[in-house]
């Protein structure tokens, strides 16, 4: 007799009415516990990692229990399938998870119910922005975003809500921590919670700055940090165990980075160091590395970012080499973004080379003077 075939459970997309299979994924959280997070068959690295049990929470999650009081209220904007929201709820936080993708929102709610966390996790199916209404949304696993003319694809109509309205509907008068990752709509989301951010007790914000998706909405990392600075926030680039302060105008070394924004002085953070801002040599090395990345979004970021770089950075040998490669890149969009390198009379390339020769001449002169002084001393 043939063995019975086991079929995965299914969910129904609340917008399209289509059913889709779901699979359990596993996420370790603090104290050796494991949260089961259900995913669909989208082959993105997060879903695949969860199903394999190999996915780990991003570095910034460790800041939550150190900056938010136990049992506090957490706003997860861009909840995806619930990695951040369910891990926070497992630690005892009350979470409002806002997710625009109807499929992801259904998965998140299913996982919360399966864990008995529905009372701690409120799932809101909406996109966040600077006004109320509806918007077309393009589902793309963890990378879905509000539809725009730059990226074609099938869309669904979803609610567009401000954070202020969502908090009022939930009866929340305060928030203790915000995670913000909405694939380019971050600036609009911040505009929709201006009153909350203006308060003296405004919450810490862990936010993603993705130059590619921000550009789709005529925004950039500098404007995002500037908007927060106008509310009185200070931003830090988040790395594993390291927080480096950044100013709004500082160049972003890679296309996608996480930042922590706070209004109050940071308390001592277990396992974290406040390190100096990124120096010119490190910035140049990381931007040059981005220019050599396989993914065109990384190379596009390098081309766009270096257009705003000072001549002191452009004249570095690794940057000259990187830009010479970008203007001949195999991707048309990257080539167009780097066209400024040769434009103008004199071109930025000519200016950078002239600056490079001048600095090399000064360095040679300094070496010659040192040699002369050494010879005199030895004589």
Secondary structure, DSSP 4 states (H G I P E B T S, - for coil): -PPPPP---EEE-TTT--EEE-EEEEEE-GGG-EEEEEE-S---HHHHHHHHT-----TTHHHHHHHS-TT-EEEEES-TTSHHHHHHHHTT-EEEEEES-HHHHHHHHHHHHHTT-TTTEEEEE-EE-SSSEEEEEE--GGG-EE-BTTB----EEEEEE-HHHHHHHHT----SEEEE--TT-HHHHHHTTHHHHHSTTPPEEEEEEEHHHHHHTT--HHHHHHHHHHTT-EEEEEETTEEEEE-TTSPPSSSEEEEEEESSPPPP-TT-EEEPPPPHHHHHHHHHHHHT-SSHHHHHHHHHHHTT--HHHHTSHHHHHHHHHHTT-SSHHHHHHTGGGT-TTTTHHHHHHHHHHHHHHHHHHHHHHHHHHHHHHH-
